[in-house]
Amino acid sequence: MTFKIFLYLIISINFFAQNVYSQINKNSNFILIESGKFKAGNNKNTDELNSKKFKIKSFYINKFETTNLEYSKFLNSIKAPKEKVAEYINLKGVWRDIECGIYSENDLFFVKPNYENKPVIFVSWFGAEAFCKFYGFRLPSEFEWEFAASAKNINKKDISDTSKIYLDKKAWFSENSNNKIHNYGEKEADLNGLFDIRGNVSEWCNDWYSHDIYKNSKKENPEGNEKGKFKVHRGGSWINSADILSVTNRRASNPHTQNATIGFRTATDISE
């Protein structure tokens, strides 16, 4: 191979990659989180100890939480048996005045009126993962989620501030939600352009929960445990107090859990 041909191939590959990245940004709701270092944890709560800096590679994350409308389309596309659907989402789920926004009729799935733009709930971790895999996405890792929620602002007070004055602009939580879930994007986005990254619904992450994740993880592109009992979810929800909405707060539930407070948002790698 001559040098000119080699150079042409390199330029073509780079151009194709850049074009793909620009199309992702232009034609979807994904936002690029550029590679960088950040300090995870806070050395205050028991499972947030051993706070230190980690380096995260670039990735894309959805600016919005996955909605009932999006999830109903997924269910109609996969044509799964009722047993599998039940593993993914509890269509009859109800808690207080909160109910699942999707229903089934004649083996098809529909969204209840005024629920189209609300984040899907009563969805298990398995249901979130299945949605991601079907569309070629994935759930963000716990470290990616925390990085996305704090990137650009890690040394600025407003991104980690859990004051009610700040959160009232950015999040739906116990002080302002009126005990209900809200449509996506009604509050201000953070400085990365992410909406509802805190509050509204807590968000499933890919990782199995580990009590001392910061202590035992490698400092560059850390990964969660390969197995465990509980899956991590981050960000707090409409029912939680301000302290639970901290970007470092860690929560975990059985992956089969289907309740009124947990949903998810999608992420995807940058193609090489």
C-alpha positions as CSV (number, residue, x, y, z in Angstrom):
1,M,0.0,0.0,0.0
2,T,1.4,3.4,-1.0
3,F,1.6,6.3,1.4
4,K,-1.0,8.3,-0.6
5,I,-3.5,5.4,-0.4
6,F,-2.8,4.9,3.2
7,L,-3.3,8.6,3.9
8,Y,-6.5,8.6,1.9
9,L,-7.9,5.7,4.0
10,I,-7.0,7.5,7.2
11,I,-8.7,10.7,6.1
12,S,-11.8,8.8,4.9
13,I,-12.1,6.8,8.1
14,N,-11.8,10.0,10.2
15,F,-14.4,11.8,8.0
16,F,-16.8,8.9,8.2
17,A,-16.5,8.7,12.0
18,Q,-17.0,12.5,12.4
19,N,-20.0,12.3,10.1
20,V,-21.5,9.5,12.2
21,Y,-20.9,11.4,15.4
22,S,-22.5,14.6,14.0
23,Q,-25.5,12.7,12.7
24,I,-26.0,11.2,16.2
25,N,-26.0,14.7,17.7
26,K,-28.2,16.1,14.9
27,N,-30.8,13.5,14.5
28,S,-31.3,12.2,18.0
29,N,-31.5,13.2,21.6
30,F,-28.0,11.9,22.4
31,I,-25.5,14.3,23.9
32,L,-21.8,13.8,23.7
33,I,-20.1,13.6,27.1
34,E,-16.4,14.1,26.3
35,S,-13.6,12.2,27.9
36,G,-12.3,13.7,31.1
37,K,-11.4,13.2,34.8
38,F,-13.7,13.8,37.7
39,K,-13.8,13.1,41.4
40,A,-16.4,10.5,42.2
41,G,-18.0,10.0,45.7
42,N,-18.0,12.5,48.5
43,N,-16.5,10.8,51.6
44,K,-19.7,11.5,53.6
45,N,-22.0,8.5,53.2
46,T,-20.8,5.0,53.9
47,D,-21.0,3.7,50.3
48,E,-19.6,6.9,48.8
49,L,-16.3,6.8,50.7
50,N,-12.8,6.6,49.1
51,S,-13.6,9.5,46.9
52,K,-11.0,9.9,44.2
53,K,-10.4,10.9,40.6
54,F,-11.4,8.7,37.7
55,K,-10.9,9.1,34.0
56,I,-13.9,8.3,31.8
57,K,-13.8,7.9,28.0
58,S,-16.2,9.8,25.8
59,F,-19.7,8.4,25.3
60,Y,-23.2,9.5,24.3
61,I,-26.1,9.7,26.8
62,N,-29.7,10.6,26.1
63,K,-30.8,14.1,27.2
64,F,-34.2,12.7,28.3
65,E,-35.4,9.8,30.3
66,T,-37.2,7.0,28.2
67,T,-40.9,7.8,27.9
68,N,-44.0,5.6,27.9
69,L,-44.5,6.3,24.2
70,E,-41.0,5.1,23.4
71,Y,-41.4,2.0,25.5
72,S,-44.8,1.1,24.1
73,K,-43.3,1.2,20.6
74,F,-40.6,-1.2,21.8
75,L,-43.2,-3.6,23.2
76,N,-45.2,-3.6,20.0
77,S,-42.0,-4.2,18.0
78,I,-40.7,-7.2,19.9
79,K,-44.0,-9.1,20.0
80,A,-42.9,-10.9,23.1
81,P,-45.1,-13.4,25.0
82,K,-47.0,-12.1,28.0
83,E,-44.6,-13.8,30.4
84,K,-41.6,-11.9,29.0
85,V,-43.5,-8.6,28.9
86,A,-44.4,-9.1,32.6
87,E,-40.7,-9.6,33.3
88,Y,-40.0,-6.3,31.7
89,I,-42.8,-4.1,32.9
90,N,-45.8,-4.3,35.3
91,L,-48.6,-3.0,33.2
92,K,-51.0,-3.2,36.2
93,G,-48.5,-1.4,38.5
94,V,-50.2,1.1,40.8
95,W,-48.8,2.9,43.9
96,R,-50.8,5.6,45.6
97,D,-52.1,7.8,42.7
98,I,-49.2,6.7,40.4
99,E,-49.9,4.0,37.8
100,C,-48.2,2.5,34.8
101,G,-48.7,4.6,31.7
102,I,-49.0,1.7,29.3
103,Y,-51.8,-0.8,28.8
104,S,-52.4,-3.8,26.6
105,E,-55.4,-4.5,24.4
106,N,-55.7,-7.3,21.8
107,D,-51.9,-8.0,22.1
108,L,-51.0,-4.5,21.3
109,F,-49.7,-1.8,23.6
110,F,-51.0,1.7,24.0
111,V,-50.2,4.7,26.1
112,K,-52.8,6.2,28.4
113,P,-53.9,9.7,27.7
114,N,-51.5,12.4,28.9
115,Y,-48.9,9.8,29.7
116,E,-47.0,9.9,26.4
117,N,-44.2,12.2,27.5
118,K,-43.9,10.9,31.1
119,P,-40.9,8.6,31.8
120,V,-41.8,4.9,31.8
121,I,-42.0,3.4,35.3
122,F,-42.8,0.0,36.7
123,V,-40.0,-1.2,34.4
124,S,-37.4,-3.6,35.7
125,W,-33.7,-3.5,35.1
126,F,-34.3,-6.4,32.6
127,G,-36.9,-4.3,30.9
128,A,-34.6,-1.4,30.6
129,E,-31.7,-3.5,29.3
130,A,-34.0,-5.2,26.7
131,F,-35.1,-1.8,25.4
132,C,-31.5,-0.7,25.1
133,K,-30.3,-3.8,23.3
134,F,-33.2,-3.8,20.9
135,Y,-32.2,-0.3,19.6
136,G,-28.5,-0.9,19.8
137,F,-28.0,1.3,22.9
138,R,-27.1,0.4,26.5
139,L,-27.6,1.6,30.0
140,P,-24.9,4.0,31.3
141,S,-22.5,2.6,33.8
142,E,-22.6,4.0,37.3
143,F,-19.4,6.0,36.8
144,E,-20.7,7.3,33.4
145,W,-23.9,8.4,35.0
146,E,-22.1,10.3,37.8
147,F,-19.7,11.8,35.4
148,A,-22.5,13.0,33.1
149,A,-24.3,14.5,36.0
150,S,-21.3,16.4,37.2
151,A,-19.0,17.0,34.2
152,K,-18.1,20.6,33.3
153,N,-19.2,21.6,36.8
154,I,-17.4,19.4,39.2
155,N,-15.7,22.3,40.9
156,K,-18.7,24.6,40.7
157,K,-21.2,24.8,43.5
158,D,-24.4,24.6,41.5
159,I,-24.0,21.1,40.0
160,S,-23.6,19.3,43.4
161,D,-25.7,21.7,45.4
162,T,-28.7,20.0,46.9
163,S,-30.3,23.2,48.1
164,K,-34.0,23.4,47.5
165,I,-33.6,26.7,45.7
166,Y,-31.3,25.1,43.1
167,L,-33.1,21.9,42.7
168,D,-36.4,23.7,42.2
169,K,-35.1,24.9,38.9
170,K,-33.6,21.6,37.8
171,A,-35.6,18.7,39.3
172,W,-38.9,17.2,40.4
173,F,-38.5,16.0,43.9
174,S,-40.6,15.8,47.1
175,E,-40.7,19.6,47.6
176,N,-42.2,20.5,44.2
177,S,-43.5,17.4,42.5
178,N,-47.0,17.4,44.1
179,N,-46.5,13.7,44.5
180,K,-46.6,12.9,40.8
181,I,-44.4,12.2,37.8
182,H,-44.0,15.0,35.3
183,N,-43.4,15.2,31.5
184,Y,-39.8,15.1,30.5
185,G,-38.0,18.4,29.9
186,E,-40.2,20.7,32.0
187,K,-37.4,21.8,34.2
188,E,-34.1,23.4,33.2
189,A,-31.4,21.3,31.7
190,D,-28.0,21.1,33.5
191,L,-24.9,22.5,31.8
192,N,-24.4,19.4,29.8
193,G,-27.9,19.7,28.3
194,L,-29.4,16.8,30.3
195,F,-32.9,17.1,31.5
196,D,-34.2,15.4,34.7
197,I,-30.8,13.8,35.4
198,R,-31.8,14.3,39.0
199,G,-35.4,13.8,40.2
200,N,-38.6,12.8,38.3
201,V,-37.5,9.2,38.2
202,S,-34.5,7.4,39.5
203,E,-32.5,5.8,36.6
204,W,-31.3,2.2,36.3
205,C,-27.5,1.9,35.6
206,N,-25.8,-1.1,34.1
207,D,-23.8,-2.0,37.2
208,W,-24.3,-4.5,40.0
209,Y,-24.1,-2.7,43.3
210,S,-20.9,-2.8,45.2
211,H,-20.5,-1.3,48.7
212,D,-16.9,-0.1,48.1
213,I,-17.0,0.6,44.4
214,Y,-14.7,3.6,44.5
215,K,-12.0,1.8,46.5
216,N,-11.7,-1.2,44.3
217,S,-12.3,0.3,40.8
218,K,-9.5,1.1,38.4
219,K,-8.9,4.8,37.8
220,E,-9.3,4.8,34.1
221,N,-12.6,3.7,32.5
222,P,-13.8,1.9,35.7
223,E,-16.3,-1.0,35.4
224,G,-18.8,-2.4,37.8
225,N,-18.8,-5.9,39.3
226,E,-19.6,-8.8,37.0
227,K,-22.2,-10.2,39.4
228,G,-24.2,-9.2,42.5
229,K,-27.7,-9.1,44.0
230,F,-28.8,-5.6,43.3
231,K,-28.6,-3.2,40.4
232,V,-27.6,0.5,40.9
233,H,-30.0,3.3,40.1
234,R,-29.1,7.0,40.4
235,G,-30.5,10.5,40.6
236,G,-33.5,10.2,43.0
237,S,-37.1,10.6,42.1
238,W,-40.3,12.7,42.5
239,I,-40.8,11.3,46.0
240,N,-37.3,11.8,47.3
241,S,-35.8,14.6,49.5
242,A,-33.1,16.9,48.3
243,D,-30.2,14.9,49.8
244,I,-31.2,11.8,47.8
245,L,-30.8,13.8,44.6
246,S,-27.1,14.4,45.2
247,V,-25.1,13.4,42.1
248,T,-23.0,11.1,44.3
249,N,-25.9,9.4,46.1
250,R,-26.0,5.6,45.4
251,R,-29.1,3.5,45.5
252,A,-29.7,-0.1,44.5
253,S,-32.6,-2.5,44.1
254,N,-33.2,-6.1,43.0
255,P,-33.1,-6.0,39.1
256,H,-36.7,-7.5,39.0
257,T,-38.0,-4.4,40.9
258,Q,-40.9,-2.7,39.2
259,N,-42.0,0.4,41.0
260,A,-43.3,3.9,40.6
261,T,-40.0,5.6,41.2
262,I,-37.5,4.0,38.8
263,G,-37.1,4.5,35.1
264,F,-34.0,4.8,32.8
265,R,-32.2,6.7,30.1
266,T,-30.1,5.3,27.3
267,A,-26.5,5.6,26.5
268,T,-24.3,4.5,23.6
269,D,-20.6,4.1,22.8
270,I,-18.7,6.2,20.3
271,S,-18.0,4.0,17.3
272,E,-14.3,3.5,16.5
